[in-house]
């Protein structure tokens, strides 16, 4: 079962009117409820969207009980490796699975086989990665050489990021303490913004998109976190974990390729600038409508 989106989570925990504001793209009204939305978002980064975890939180409001359920889910996944995967694949599946948090915590989140074992190569682990993909436990996001249409035609099959299917499971796998949720906005910065980027990808997957990738230049000195193909358009998305909004790479990309719509998502309020739109993190699930409106 797919994890709930953030809007679905809001409805599940009894704040469906906030979800309605986001769906209606009423940014003025949403701004008035920013503190509530951000508080919900902080909890969502910890709880995620797995139905059993959300149901537990709705019933008990106990984050430790939620974490217990998430760990049981993770344990069940690992048990399934041995039950359902070819026996010779299991050690490599475990190596890939265990490496995901450290892969995503790097400054450059590109998947590196060398982190699995010294001298690790694609041919050793590609079947293990494909098994995890086929089981719906991970999400692969390929590098795109340029923002042409269709994006799939320009993907680099050897360069990719590997995400988990749910941000709550990622936070459980990394051992994130529940106290982090209430300590200011620290949770958005954890693991160099890894949870925030995982959250954004998770929301983008709920959209009717044809492709989700990312872009770097040839020297990997500039990167755009996500490129989304939706409704016949390519939308670059820059993810900012807090309110520090410097985006040299993003501006470089936009000046080079002149996209019709460019989205920066952060904790800052909605606003339009000459070259991009700042969409609050809690509203990133509405990016398809925003992009379509601006084309």
Buried (B, 14 or more C-beta within 10 A) or exposed (E): EBBBBBBBBBBBBEBBEBBBBBBEBEBEBBBEBBEBBBBBBBBBBBBBBBEEBBEBBEEEEEBEBBBEBBBEBBEEBEEEBEEEBEEEBBEBBBBBBEBBBBBBBBEEBBBEBEBBEEEBEEEBBEBBBBBBEEBEBBBBBBBBBEBEEEBEEBBEEEBBBBBBBBBBBBBBBBEBEBEBBEEEEEBBBBBBBBBBBBBBBBBBBBBEBBBBBBBBBEEEEBBBBBBBBBBEBBBBBBBBBBEEEEBEBBBBBBEEBEBEBBBBBBBBBBEEEEEBBBBBBBBBBBBBBBBBEBE
